[in-house]
Amino acid sequence: MPTHSAAEKPEKKVEKYLDLGHSEVENHAKAQQKVFEEHVSRTSSASRIISEFFSTNIFGFVYHYLRSRFGKRHPYHAYPSEGDRGIYQLTSSVPSRETVTLALLSDWGSDTTESDAVAHLVARYAPDYTIHLGDIYFVGTPHEVEENFTAPYASWYYGASGSLALCGNHEMYSNGAAYYQRLLPAMYVNVDGVKKSQRAAFFCLENEHWRIIGLDTGYTSVGRPFLEVLSPPDCHLRDEQMAWLRDVVKLNDPNDKRGLVFLSHHPYISAFREDYFKPGEQLCELLGEAARPVVWIWGHDHRLVGYHLGQNRSELQAYGRCIGHGGMPVETKMPHNDKEADKLAFYDRRVRTRIKRHELGYNGFCHLQLEGARLTATYRDLEDTTVMEECWKINLENANLDWEIKEKHKDLTCFD
């Protein structure tokens, strides 16, 4: 049964996200405006509309905003010392198939026509695992979690082997309550036929060649009023997560030469906005002698962008990939200066449509295939076009990564 939002005209569903900033107050206002519009659609009384605007929009916004900004943040979740430790074996949902597939989506939870189209495309590929890299719009409320993930009509595809979700800054705009209380219990990993609910906002999926590690950069991405002006949030990995990476995942083991794929919401490198170097510093310090080039995939920027192998302020060398084009209006503008543009390896700047003064690009997702030592990433748009296909091969003797481009769209913007 469709909700009212599902009946909106496609361009109207997208327009509410145009020019959307990243401030918490603006996103709370947008969330309350959406609630108001739904109330308006269900009534024909002018006096009722006016009264509901004041009670639902203005007062609701003030209450929601103040409660979030000055209320208590949801307690942080870590794995217990015994039992489920957050490390799971990568398994194919088809016993006879050795290849394991994953669909990665970020900034997808927008309940737009585009996000639905991307989700339905994911379902056609039926990946073993589906992973959301964070941001449920506008502010990660229970209603927004339901619309995108948990309602019977929600379009999120749940992989047969597992479905997991990272935390973004938008989930923390409501103090993380809906993320921890509503979304994580719906996420799971299938272990020997038993669905184990996701316990924390970080995890590790592994096999004999690869380790795919989901990092939580969302919990520390939102500060407190006034204080965050003096000390902006740096998205650092909390002590509980660092202890897990060190003691459980044993990321600092120099004898473990498996390929490393990090997933996070916030970028280690960005040519368009601030990049968050603190998690990279922490990982580099933790890896120590085990440091080696890694693949790092994130969202946050609403674009499909690949970066040259490089580093931020830390010494961690990463093949950085931004896939923040899951459901939000996709931006296509170039960086503001040449220094930032020099970081780019490829950038999907194709224009799909124009709404008002905005040129919007193609939404899509990243399809990962793991087959032995080979990791193939295929970036598909909502029309099921291959935008780029690249491959890494891990050498288990020295942990080196060999990289090559397998296919690219003729209109994809590439940089030497």
PAGU-473277 format. One record per residue (C-alpha): residue number from 1; z, x, y. Coordinates in nm, 3 decimals, decimal comma, always signed. Layout:
N
+-----+---------+---------+---------+
!   n !       Z !       X !       Y !
+-----+---------+---------+---------+
! NUM !       Z !       X !       Y !
...
+-----+---------+---------+---------+
//
This chain:
416
+-----+---------+---------+---------+
!   n !       Z !       X !       Y !
+-----+---------+---------+---------+
!   1 !  +0,000 !  +0,000 !  +0,000 !
!   2 !  -0,108 !  +0,174 !  +0,323 !
!   3 !  +0,123 !  +0,218 !  +0,615 !
!   4 !  +0,031 !  +0,132 !  +0,970 !
!   5 !  -0,044 !  +0,499 !  +1,039 !
!   6 !  -0,296 !  +0,499 !  +0,756 !
!   7 !  -0,481 !  +0,216 !  +0,932 !
!   8 !  -0,513 !  +0,401 !  +1,260 !
!   9 !  -0,859 !  +0,506 !  +1,372 !
!  10 !  -0,918 !  +0,867 !  +1,262 !
!  11 !  -0,970 !  +0,997 !  +1,615 !
!  12 !  -0,645 !  +0,833 !  +1,729 !
!  13 !  -0,450 !  +0,999 !  +1,450 !
!  14 !  -0,582 !  +1,337 !  +1,559 !
!  15 !  -0,550 !  +1,279 !  +1,935 !
!  16 !  -0,170 !  +1,263 !  +1,920 !
!  17 !  -0,169 !  +1,627 !  +1,811 !
!  18 !  -0,404 !  +1,758 !  +2,081 !
!  19 !  -0,236 !  +1,992 !  +2,328 !
!  20 !  +0,080 !  +1,977 !  +2,119 !
!  21 !  +0,312 !  +2,257 !  +2,221 !
!  22 !  +0,576 !  +2,425 !  +2,009 !
!  23 !  +0,883 !  +2,325 !  +2,209 !
!  24 !  +1,141 !  +2,113 !  +2,032 !
!  25 !  +1,178 !  +1,864 !  +2,316 !
!  26 !  +0,804 !  +1,789 !  +2,325 !
!  27 !  +0,785 !  +1,728 !  +1,952 !
!  28 !  +1,085 !  +1,495 !  +1,959 !
!  29 !  +0,917 !  +1,297 !  +2,236 !
!  30 !  +0,597 !  +1,274 !  +2,032 !
!  31 !  +0,791 !  +1,156 !  +1,727 !
!  32 !  +0,960 !  +0,878 !  +1,921 !
!  33 !  +0,630 !  +0,776 !  +2,081 !
!  34 !  +0,484 !  +0,735 !  +1,733 !
!  35 !  +0,776 !  +0,510 !  +1,633 !
!  36 !  +0,724 !  +0,305 !  +1,947 !
!  37 !  +0,353 !  +0,259 !  +1,881 !
!  38 !  +0,428 !  +0,132 !  +1,530 !
!  39 !  +0,673 !  -0,120 !  +1,674 !
!  40 !  +0,413 !  -0,235 !  +1,927 !
!  41 !  +0,156 !  -0,295 !  +1,654 !
!  42 !  +0,391 !  -0,537 !  +1,477 !
!  43 !  +0,471 !  -0,765 !  +1,771 !
!  44 !  +0,281 !  -0,989 !  +2,014 !
!  45 !  +0,569 !  -1,051 !  +2,257 !
!  46 !  +0,540 !  -0,866 !  +2,585 !
!  47 !  +0,915 !  -0,885 !  +2,647 !
!  48 !  +0,978 !  -0,759 !  +2,292 !
!  49 !  +0,745 !  -0,464 !  +2,353 !
!  50 !  +0,926 !  -0,367 !  +2,671 !
!  51 !  +1,269 !  -0,396 !  +2,515 !
!  52 !  +1,162 !  -0,199 !  +2,209 !
!  53 !  +1,014 !  +0,072 !  +2,425 !
!  54 !  +1,350 !  +0,132 !  +2,587 !
!  55 !  +1,550 !  +0,104 !  +2,266 !
!  56 !  +1,309 !  +0,282 !  +2,033 !
!  57 !  +1,134 !  +0,530 !  +2,258 !
!  58 !  +1,366 !  +0,635 !  +2,538 !
!  59 !  +1,709 !  +0,588 !  +2,383 !
!  60 !  +1,586 !  +0,689 !  +2,040 !
!  61 !  +1,438 !  +1,006 !  +2,180 !
!  62 !  +1,753 !  +1,099 !  +2,371 !
!  63 !  +1,971 !  +1,036 !  +2,067 !
!  64 !  +1,743 !  +1,227 !  +1,829 !
!  65 !  +1,696 !  +1,517 !  +2,064 !
!  66 !  +2,063 !  +1,562 !  +2,154 !
!  67 !  +2,173 !  +1,522 !  +1,795 !
!  68 !  +1,930 !  +1,791 !  +1,687 !
!  69 !  +1,984 !  +2,033 !  +1,969 !
!  70 !  +2,360 !  +2,013 !  +1,973 !
!  71 !  +2,432 !  +1,877 !  +1,626 !
!  72 !  +2,522 !  +2,069 !  +1,316 !
!  73 !  +2,244 !  +2,246 !  +1,132 !
!  74 !  +2,205 !  +2,157 !  +0,766 !
!  75 !  +2,389 !  +2,405 !  +0,541 !
!  76 !  +2,171 !  +2,683 !  +0,408 !
!  77 !  +2,074 !  +2,666 !  +0,041 !
!  78 !  +2,069 !  +2,973 !  -0,183 !
!  79 !  +2,052 !  +3,006 !  -0,560 !
!  80 !  +2,371 !  +3,001 !  -0,768 !
!  81 !  +2,498 !  +3,316 !  -0,934 !
!  82 !  +2,423 !  +3,165 !  -1,276 !
!  83 !  +2,150 !  +2,938 !  -1,409 !
!  84 !  +1,841 !  +2,880 !  -1,196 !
!  85 !  +1,786 !  +3,199 !  -0,995 !
!  86 !  +1,456 !  +3,101 !  -0,833 !
!  87 !  +1,223 !  +3,320 !  -1,044 !
!  88 !  +0,966 !  +3,134 !  -1,253 !
!  89 !  +0,690 !  +3,243 !  -1,489 !
!  90 !  +0,340 !  +3,152 !  -1,371 !
!  91 !  +0,193 !  +2,920 !  -1,631 !
!  92 !  -0,132 !  +2,733 !  -1,664 !
!  93 !  -0,107 !  +2,357 !  -1,713 !
!  94 !  -0,388 !  +2,393 !  -1,967 !
!  95 !  -0,249 !  +2,588 !  -2,266 !
!  96 !  -0,588 !  +2,730 !  -2,367 !
!  97 !  -0,664 !  +2,862 !  -2,017 !
!  98 !  -0,544 !  +3,208 !  -1,912 !
!  99 !  -0,631 !  +3,165 !  -1,544 !
! 100 !  -0,355 !  +3,023 !  -1,322 !
! 101 !  -0,455 !  +2,838 !  -1,005 !
! 102 !  -0,263 !  +2,757 !  -0,688 !
! 103 !  -0,348 !  +2,554 !  -0,379 !
! 104 !  -0,186 !  +2,679 !  -0,058 !
! 105 !  -0,170 !  +2,451 !  +0,245 !
! 106 !  +0,005 !  +2,503 !  +0,576 !
! 107 !  +0,069 !  +2,280 !  +0,876 !
! 108 !  -0,061 !  +2,004 !  +0,654 !
! 109 !  +0,215 !  +1,743 !  +0,696 !
! 110 !  +0,053 !  +1,557 !  +0,984 !
! 111 !  -0,051 !  +1,226 !  +0,820 !
! 112 !  -0,401 !  +1,255 !  +0,962 !
! 113 !  -0,734 !  +1,155 !  +0,816 !
! 114 !  -0,812 !  +1,526 !  +0,786 !
! 115 !  -0,491 !  +1,606 !  +0,598 !
! 116 !  -0,562 !  +1,322 !  +0,355 !
! 117 !  -0,916 !  +1,453 !  +0,301 !
! 118 !  -0,783 !  +1,803 !  +0,230 !
! 119 !  -0,524 !  +1,666 !  -0,014 !
! 120 !  -0,784 !  +1,463 !  -0,199 !
! 121 !  -1,002 !  +1,774 !  -0,224 !
! 122 !  -0,708 !  +1,967 !  -0,368 !
! 123 !  -0,666 !  +1,692 !  -0,627 !
! 124 !  -1,028 !  +1,738 !  -0,736 !
! 125 !  -0,952 !  +2,102 !  -0,821 !
! 126 !  -0,627 !  +2,003 !  -0,998 !
! 127 !  -0,448 !  +2,336 !  -0,936 !
! 128 !  -0,152 !  +2,431 !  -1,154 !
! 129 !  +0,067 !  +2,477 !  -0,846 !
! 130 !  +0,059 !  +2,333 !  -0,496 !
! 131 !  +0,257 !  +2,500 !  -0,218 !
! 132 !  +0,312 !  +2,382 !  +0,139 !
! 133 !  +0,380 !  +2,672 !  +0,375 !
! 134 !  +0,567 !  +2,455 !  +0,623 !
! 135 !  +0,555 !  +2,228 !  +0,930 !
! 136 !  +0,593 !  +1,854 !  +0,891 !
! 137 !  +0,504 !  +1,682 !  +1,216 !
! 138 !  +0,641 !  +1,605 !  +1,456 !
! 139 !  +1,001 !  +1,703 !  +1,379 !
! 140 !  +1,044 !  +1,677 !  +1,002 !
! 141 !  +1,224 !  +1,342 !  +0,998 !
! 142 !  +1,289 !  +1,149 !  +0,674 !
! 143 !  +1,010 !  +0,906 !  +0,767 !
! 144 !  +0,764 !  +1,194 !  +0,819 !
! 145 !  +0,861 !  +1,351 !  +0,486 !
! 146 !  +0,805 !  +1,015 !  +0,319 !
! 147 !  +0,467 !  +0,953 !  +0,484 !
! 148 !  +0,329 !  +1,288 !  +0,379 !
! 149 !  +0,499 !  +1,370 !  +0,049 !
! 150 !  +0,723 !  +1,119 !  -0,126 !
! 151 !  +0,594 !  +0,765 !  -0,066 !
! 152 !  +0,371 !  +0,611 !  -0,335 !
! 153 !  +0,082 !  +0,615 !  -0,087 !
! 154 !  +0,139 !  +0,975 !  +0,028 !
! 155 !  -0,159 !  +1,199 !  -0,041 !
! 156 !  +0,021 !  +1,524 !  -0,132 !
! 157 !  -0,100 !  +1,651 !  -0,471 !
! 158 !  +0,174 !  +1,759 !  -0,711 !
! 159 !  +0,061 !  +2,041 !  -0,938 !
! 160 !  +0,130 !  +1,996 !  -1,310 !
! 161 !  +0,304 !  +2,336 !  -1,330 !
! 162 !  +0,484 !  +2,309 !  -0,997 !
! 163 !  +0,491 !  +2,191 !  -0,639 !
! 164 !  +0,692 !  +2,385 !  -0,381 !
! 165 !  +0,752 !  +2,376 !  -0,006 !
! 166 !  +0,853 !  +2,638 !  +0,247 !
! 167 !  +1,042 !  +2,557 !  +0,564 !
! 168 !  +0,870 !  +2,571 !  +0,903 !
! 169 !  +1,006 !  +2,545 !  +1,255 !
! 170 !  +0,917 !  +2,174 !  +1,277 !
! 171 !  +1,142 !  +2,093 !  +0,982 !
! 172 !  +1,426 !  +2,260 !  +1,172 !
! 173 !  +1,365 !  +2,051 !  +1,484 !
! 174 !  +1,574 !  +1,792 !  +1,298 !
! 175 !  +1,821 !  +2,054 !  +1,181 !
! 176 !  +1,654 !  +2,073 !  +0,841 !
! 177 !  +1,829 !  +1,763 !  +0,704 !
! 178 !  +1,520 !  +1,582 !  +0,574 !
! 179 !  +1,372 !  +1,904 !  +0,437 !
! 180 !  +1,680 !  +1,986 !  +0,230 !
! 181 !  +1,787 !  +1,632 !  +0,140 !
! 182 !  +1,451 !  +1,456 !  +0,092 !
! 183 !  +1,173 !  +1,710 !  +0,037 !
! 184 !  +1,327 !  +1,982 !  -0,182 !
! 185 !  +1,455 !  +1,731 !  -0,445 !
! 186 !  +1,096 !  +1,607 !  -0,478 !
! 187 !  +0,958 !  +1,959 !  -0,527 !
! 188 !  +0,981 !  +2,127 !  -0,866 !
! 189 !  +0,868 !  +2,390 !  -1,114 !
! 190 !  +0,780 !  +2,284 !  -1,466 !
! 191 !  +0,973 !  +2,510 !  -1,705 !
! 192 !  +0,901 !  +2,443 !  -2,073 !
! 193 !  +0,827 !  +2,079 !  -2,001 !
! 194 !  +1,133 !  +2,029 !  -1,781 !
! 195 !  +1,085 !  +1,977 !  -1,408 !
! 196 !  +1,341 !  +2,185 !  -1,222 !
! 197 !  +1,387 !  +2,074 !  -0,862 !
! 198 !  +1,341 !  +2,333 !  -0,590 !
! 199 !  +1,685 !  +2,463 !  -0,499 !
! 200 !  +1,617 !  +2,678 !  -0,193 !
! 201 !  +1,351 !  +2,748 !  +0,069 !
! 202 !  +1,248 !  +3,070 !  -0,107 !
! 203 !  +1,123 !  +3,142 !  -0,460 !
! 204 !  +0,927 !  +3,380 !  -0,682 !
! 205 !  +0,639 !  +3,295 !  -0,917 !
! 206 !  +0,538 !  +3,587 !  -1,137 !
! 207 !  +0,346 !  +3,715 !  -1,436 !
! 208 !  +0,274 !  +4,059 !  -1,579 !
! 209 !  +0,037 !  +4,149 !  -1,292 !
! 210 !  +0,148 !  +3,957 !  -0,982 !
! 211 !  +0,454 !  +3,832 !  -0,797 !
! 212 !  +0,407 !  +3,548 !  -0,547 !
! 213 !  +0,717 !  +3,534 !  -0,328 !
! 214 !  +0,785 !  +3,245 !  -0,093 !
! 215 !  +0,990 !  +3,354 !  +0,210 !
! 216 !  +1,205 !  +3,136 !  +0,431 !
! 217 !  +1,131 !  +3,216 !  +0,795 !
! 218 !  +1,192 !  +2,860 !  +0,914 !
! 219 !  +1,571 !  +2,836 !  +0,912 !
! 220 !  +1,605 !  +3,112 !  +1,171 !
! 221 !  +1,304 !  +3,004 !  +1,380 !
! 222 !  +1,495 !  +2,763 !  +1,606 !
! 223 !  +1,780 !  +2,867 !  +1,831 !
! 224 !  +2,027 !  +2,682 !  +2,049 !
! 225 !  +1,972 !  +2,557 !  +2,404 !
! 226 !  +2,000 !  +2,822 !  +2,674 !
! 227 !  +2,094 !  +3,094 !  +2,424 !
! 228 !  +1,744 !  +3,109 !  +2,278 !
! 229 !  +1,608 !  +3,194 !  +2,623 !
! 230 !  +1,821 !  +3,507 !  +2,630 !
! 231 !  +1,777 !  +3,581 !  +2,261 !
! 232 !  +1,459 !  +3,419 !  +2,120 !
! 233 !  +1,464 !  +3,336 !  +1,747 !
! 234 !  +1,310 !  +3,614 !  +1,539 !
! 235 !  +1,264 !  +3,431 !  +1,206 !
! 236 !  +1,468 !  +3,696 !  +1,025 !
! 237 !  +1,548 !  +3,660 !  +0,657 !
! 238 !  +1,907 !  +3,553 !  +0,617 !
! 239 !  +2,154 !  +3,768 !  +0,424 !
! 240 !  +2,149 !  +3,528 !  +0,127 !
! 241 !  +1,773 !  +3,565 !  +0,099 !
! 242 !  +1,786 !  +3,942 !  +0,136 !
! 243 !  +2,051 !  +3,966 !  -0,136 !
! 244 !  +1,831 !  +3,754 !  -0,364 !
! 245 !  +1,528 !  +3,976 !  -0,297 !
! 246 !  +1,733 !  +4,287 !  -0,367 !
! 247 !  +1,957 !  +4,183 !  -0,657 !
! 248 !  +1,760 !  +3,911 !  -0,836 !
! 249 !  +1,394 !  +3,977 !  -0,759 !
! 250 !  +1,468 !  +4,351 !  -0,748 !
! 251 !  +1,199 !  +4,406 !  -0,491 !
! 252 !  +1,313 !  +4,764 !  -0,442 !
! 253 !  +1,240 !  +4,869 !  -0,800 !
! 254 !  +0,991 !  +5,162 !  -0,768 !
! 255 !  +0,888 !  +5,117 !  -1,132 !
! 256 !  +0,759 !  +4,765 !  -1,071 !
! 257 !  +0,395 !  +4,813 !  -0,972 !
! 258 !  +0,289 !  +4,449 !  -0,980 !
! 259 !  +0,089 !  +4,314 !  -0,690 !
! 260 !  +0,290 !  +4,142 !  -0,417 !
! 261 !  +0,183 !  +3,825 !  -0,242 !
! 262 !  +0,419 !  +3,703 !  +0,030 !
! 263 !  +0,404 !  +3,345 !  +0,156 !
! 264 !  +0,574 !  +3,236 !  +0,477 !
! 265 !  +0,531 !  +2,988 !  +0,756 !
! 266 !  +0,550 !  +3,233 !  +1,044 !
! 267 !  +0,299 !  +3,514 !  +1,097 !
! 268 !  +0,371 !  +3,879 !  +1,042 !
! 269 !  +0,068 !  +3,952 !  +1,263 !
! 270 !  -0,095 !  +3,722 !  +1,518 !
! 271 !  -0,371 !  +3,773 !  +1,772 !
! 272 !  -0,303 !  +3,442 !  +1,943 !
! 273 !  +0,071 !  +3,401 !  +1,994 !
! 274 !  +0,388 !  +3,590 !  +1,925 !
! 275 !  +0,407 !  +3,761 !  +1,590 !
! 276 !  +0,736 !  +3,788 !  +1,406 !
! 277 !  +0,791 !  +4,145 !  +1,302 !
! 278 !  +1,154 !  +4,117 !  +1,189 !
! 279 !  +1,083 !  +3,984 !  +0,835 !
! 280 !  +0,833 !  +4,267 !  +0,788 !
! 281 !  +1,093 !  +4,522 !  +0,897 !
! 282 !  +1,344 !  +4,377 !  +0,653 !
! 283 !  +1,095 !  +4,377 !  +0,366 !
! 284 !  +0,983 !  +4,730 !  +0,443 !
! 285 !  +1,342 !  +4,852 !  +0,446 !
! 286 !  +1,410 !  +4,671 !  +0,121 !
! 287 !  +1,100 !  +4,802 !  -0,056 !
! 288 !  +1,177 !  +5,162 !  +0,031 !
! 289 !  +1,001 !  +5,387 !  -0,218 !
! 290 !  +0,839 !  +5,078 !  -0,370 !
! 291 !  +0,648 !  +5,006 !  -0,047 !
! 292 !  +0,277 !  +4,948 !  -0,095 !
! 293 !  +0,001 !  +4,732 !  +0,060 !
! 294 !  +0,066 !  +4,361 !  +0,011 !
! 295 !  -0,113 !  +4,030 !  +0,059 !
! 296 !  +0,069 !  +3,809 !  +0,310 !
! 297 !  -0,040 !  +3,449 !  +0,371 !
! 298 !  +0,111 !  +3,229 !  +0,645 !
! 299 !  +0,048 !  +2,932 !  +0,874 !
! 300 !  +0,191 !  +2,838 !  +1,215 !
! 301 !  -0,129 !  +2,919 !  +1,407 !
! 302 !  -0,365 !  +2,625 !  +1,355 !
! 303 !  -0,661 !  +2,835 !  +1,247 !
! 304 !  -0,823 !  +3,004 !  +0,950 !
! 305 !  -0,803 !  +3,375 !  +1,029 !
! 306 !  -0,809 !  +3,697 !  +0,829 !
! 307 !  -0,664 !  +4,019 !  +0,969 !
! 308 !  -0,758 !  +4,379 !  +0,896 !
! 309 !  -0,521 !  +4,564 !  +0,666 !
! 310 !  -0,255 !  +4,668 !  +0,911 !
! 311 !  +0,102 !  +4,657 !  +1,023 !
! 312 !  +0,321 !  +4,518 !  +1,293 !
! 313 !  +0,615 !  +4,713 !  +1,434 !
! 314 !  +0,726 !  +4,788 !  +1,080 !
! 315 !  +0,536 !  +5,016 !  +0,842 !
! 316 !  +0,451 !  +4,738 !  +0,597 !
! 317 !  +0,075 !  +4,735 !  +0,538 !
! 318 !  -0,049 !  +4,380 !  +0,483 !
! 319 !  -0,370 !  +4,193 !  +0,428 !
! 320 !  -0,266 !  +3,912 !  +0,662 !
! 321 !  -0,421 !  +3,567 !  +0,621 !
! 322 !  -0,348 !  +3,265 !  +0,841 !
! 323 !  -0,418 !  +2,924 !  +0,683 !
! 324 !  -0,258 !  +2,694 !  +0,942 !
! 325 !  -0,558 !  +2,460 !  +0,929 !
! 326 !  -0,426 !  +2,212 !  +0,672 !
! 327 !  -0,396 !  +1,897 !  +0,881 !
! 328 !  -0,357 !  +1,970 !  +1,251 !
! 329 !  -0,644 !  +1,995 !  +1,503 !
! 330 !  -0,800 !  +2,334 !  +1,427 !
! 331 !  -0,839 !  +2,574 !  +1,718 !
! 332 !  -1,144 !  +2,796 !  +1,758 !
! 333 !  -1,081 !  +2,993 !  +2,078 !
! 334 !  -1,084 !  +3,372 !  +2,077 !
! 335 !  -0,775 !  +3,578 !  +2,163 !
! 336 !  -0,705 !  +3,641 !  +2,530 !
! 337 !  -0,785 !  +4,012 !  +2,523 !
! 338 !  -0,981 !  +4,270 !  +2,325 !
! 339 !  -0,670 !  +4,443 !  +2,193 !
! 340 !  -0,567 !  +4,130 !  +2,011 !
! 341 !  -0,923 !  +4,058 !  +1,897 !
! 342 !  -0,938 !  +4,402 !  +1,733 !
! 343 !  -0,687 !  +4,279 !  +1,474 !
! 344 !  -0,932 !  +4,021 !  +1,337 !
! 345 !  -1,133 !  +4,068 !  +1,018 !
! 346 !  -1,276 !  +3,715 !  +1,000 !
! 347 !  -1,224 !  +3,390 !  +1,187 !
! 348 !  -1,367 !  +3,045 !  +1,114 !
! 349 !  -1,485 !  +2,932 !  +1,459 !
! 350 !  -1,726 !  +2,664 !  +1,342 !
! 351 !  -1,695 !  +2,343 !  +1,542 !
! 352 !  -1,660 !  +2,030 !  +1,331 !
! 353 !  -1,610 !  +1,772 !  +1,606 !
! 354 !  -1,529 !  +1,726 !  +1,973 !
! 355 !  -1,253 !  +1,497 !  +2,097 !
! 356 !  -1,219 !  +1,469 !  +2,473 !
! 357 !  -1,243 !  +1,826 !  +2,600 !
! 358 !  -1,143 !  +1,983 !  +2,271 !
! 359 !  -1,368 !  +2,156 !  +2,019 !
! 360 !  -1,202 !  +2,123 !  +1,681 !
! 361 !  -1,271 !  +2,332 !  +1,374 !
! 362 !  -1,261 !  +2,259 !  +1,002 !
! 363 !  -0,942 !  +2,177 !  +0,817 !
! 364 !  -0,899 !  +2,319 !  +0,469 !
! 365 !  -0,684 !  +2,506 !  +0,218 !
! 366 !  -0,666 !  +2,829 !  +0,020 !
! 367 !  -0,739 !  +2,818 !  -0,352 !
! 368 !  -0,587 !  +3,110 !  -0,545 !
! 369 !  -0,695 !  +3,213 !  -0,893 !
! 370 !  -0,497 !  +3,467 !  -1,094 !
! 371 !  -0,675 !  +3,615 !  -1,391 !
! 372 !  -0,522 !  +3,933 !  -1,525 !
! 373 !  -0,525 !  +4,205 !  -1,260 !
! 374 !  -0,755 !  +4,002 !  -1,032 !
! 375 !  -0,641 !  +3,770 !  -0,756 !
! 376 !  -0,919 !  +3,564 !  -0,598 !
! 377 !  -0,865 !  +3,368 !  -0,277 !
! 378 !  -1,122 !  +3,103 !  -0,189 !
! 379 !  -1,091 !  +2,929 !  +0,147 !
! 380 !  -1,241 !  +2,580 !  +0,129 !
! 381 !  -1,291 !  +2,333 !  +0,412 !
! 382 !  -1,247 !  +1,957 !  +0,386 !
! 383 !  -1,618 !  +1,919 !  +0,303 !
! 384 !  -1,566 !  +2,145 !  -0,001 !
! 385 !  -1,763 !  +2,430 !  +0,153 !
! 386 !  -1,667 !  +2,784 !  +0,060 !
! 387 !  -1,584 !  +2,949 !  +0,392 !
! 388 !  -1,481 !  +3,281 !  +0,238 !
! 389 !  -1,404 !  +3,418 !  -0,107 !
! 390 !  -1,227 !  +3,750 !  -0,144 !
! 391 !  -1,069 !  +3,934 !  -0,431 !
! 392 !  -0,789 !  +4,186 !  -0,482 !
! 393 !  -0,735 !  +4,391 !  -0,797 !
! 394 !  -0,397 !  +4,548 !  -0,866 !
! 395 !  -0,363 !  +4,887 !  -1,034 !
! 396 !  -0,040 !  +4,877 !  -1,236 !
! 397 !  -0,022 !  +5,255 !  -1,252 !
! 398 !  +0,004 !  +5,321 !  -0,879 !
! 399 !  +0,035 !  +4,970 !  -0,720 !
! 400 !  -0,288 !  +5,018 !  -0,524 !
! 401 !  -0,487 !  +4,713 !  -0,417 !
! 402 !  -0,865 !  +4,716 !  -0,426 !
! 403 !  -1,019 !  +4,450 !  -0,200 !
! 404 !  -1,369 !  +4,308 !  -0,177 !
! 405 !  -1,548 !  +4,009 !  -0,023 !
! 406 !  -1,724 !  +3,799 !  -0,286 !
! 407 !  -1,884 !  +3,532 !  -0,065 !
! 408 !  -1,876 !  +3,415 !  +0,296 !
! 409 !  -2,027 !  +3,131 !  +0,493 !
! 410 !  -2,328 !  +3,226 !  +0,703 !
! 411 !  -2,158 !  +3,095 !  +1,019 !
! 412 !  -1,823 !  +3,262 !  +0,959 !
! 413 !  -1,734 !  +3,500 !  +1,241 !
! 414 !  -1,664 !  +3,845 !  +1,095 !
! 415 !  -1,550 !  +4,162 !  +1,270 !
! 416 !  -1,603 !  +4,524 !  +1,174 !
+-----+---------+---------+---------+
//
